[in-house]
């Protein structure tokens, strides 16, 4: 059985047997990812070089905040991502400054142009996930998670208003991405940890808006992955999200895939450590991670990938090791 990249992903999502473990790897490209053609070129080059089964697109992590007024500190070189220069929200009344911006203009347009250029470069139509941030995550990037939670407790109405605005912008962006051919979204929440807020607050300020966005595009997409960032994430509480896949720091923060499988029928995307944790692993440990994922449940319902993102300074030899181990598992039958 020899499958195309799309067929391999489709079978993984359907918990069916594949010819090899479906997998992908993704990283940021600091100081190159705000140029549409360069982002497209780098994304496709990685897919071709490592025979990735899908492209998880990597616009820089602050893209959803720029048109709302955020300024950045940018660093030289290609390994350090830009960061918030200064919070644009300090007092709770500052949320009144947030007004609707089009999800097809400004920085959003840069990302959409990069997506369009990438599709024009492809010889084979590789499954594509556009990165989208939960509206609450976008708000947190304008100040900090701690300040945002303080504000939602002081004046929930103001935060709901800001969330409604950011949700409308995000939806416009998502619809435009689908029109350009996106197969789905890598939908990331950085405020779904148990320590961030109460369960009731999470339902009202995170989950409500997330589900509204995902439901609005569900009929036009087939491959959506919810990523919960950080430790002690609320995996049990998000099982009703309209997504096919779940991503979290399974290797580094847990819970394990086995534990989550006891209550979830989603396809899991993960199995590799990420960031500095992964850089600190030996080659033998990385090989063991790949082989363990490939052998789990006969490789069904699992897609191999990092628990979050791969550090930009990761040597190519480490990425090539993952690819060669995936291929080796196919030949040696890691699933046997």
C-alpha positions, 0 to 999 in steps of 0.5 A: 500500500503506497499512499499520497500525503493527503490519503495518509492524513485522511486515513490517520484521521479516520483511525485507519491503517497507513503505509507509514506513520503520518507526520510533519514538523514545523518551526518559525522562521524569524526575520524571514516569515513576514515576507510572503514569498520567503515564508512560502518558499521556506515552508515548501522547502521543508515539506519537500526536503523531509517528505512531510505529509502536511504543511502547518503554516508558520506566520510569526506568532504576533501576526494577529495583534499588529493591526490592533496596534501592537509594536514589536522589538525585532532582533538580528539573525534568524533564530530569535522571534520578535516580541511585544515592545510594550503592552498596549493594554494596561488599564481595563479601560484601554480595551475600549481602544480595540476596534474592528480591523479587516481580517483580509488587510494589513498583516492578515493580508501578508499571511494570506498572500504567503498562503496563495504563493505557496499553493502556486508553488506546489507540484503536489497539493499537500494538505495545508493547515493555516495557523489561527490563534484563539481570540483570547490568546490574541488579547493576551498577546496585547498585554499578558495572560495575567493582566487579561485574567485580572481584567476579565474579573474586573470588567467582564463586559469590556473583555467580551466586547473586545473578544467579539471584535477580535472574533469577527476579524479572525473569522474574516481571516479564516474564511479568506484562508479557506477560499484560498484553499486551506484544508483546515486550521491549527487552532492554538489556545494559550489560555486553556491551562487549569492554572490560567482561570477557572473552568467557568471562566474558560467556558465563557471567555475561551471556549465560547468564541473558539467554538463559534469560529470553528463551527463557522468554517467546519463545513468547508474544512476536513482537517482541523487541529486544536492545540492547547499550549502549556501544562495542565491543559483542559483536554477533557473540557474541549472534546466537543470542539469541532476538530479532527485532531488534538495537539498538546505537550504530551511528551513534556507536560502530559497527560500521555496519549494513553491517558487521553485516549481513555476519553477521546476519539480524536486523532492525536498530533504529537509524540515529539518533544519540542523547543529546548526540551527537544534540542536537549535530547540525544539522537537515540532518544529522538529515534525512540520517540519516533519509533514509539509513536509509530508502534502505538495502536498500530499507528492508527489515530496518530500523526507524529509531530512536535508538542508545540514548535521546533526551535529555529536553531535545530540542526538539519541533522536532527530533522533528517533523523526524524525523517529517516526513522519514519522511513526506517519504521516503514521498512522494519515495520515498527508497528509489527 
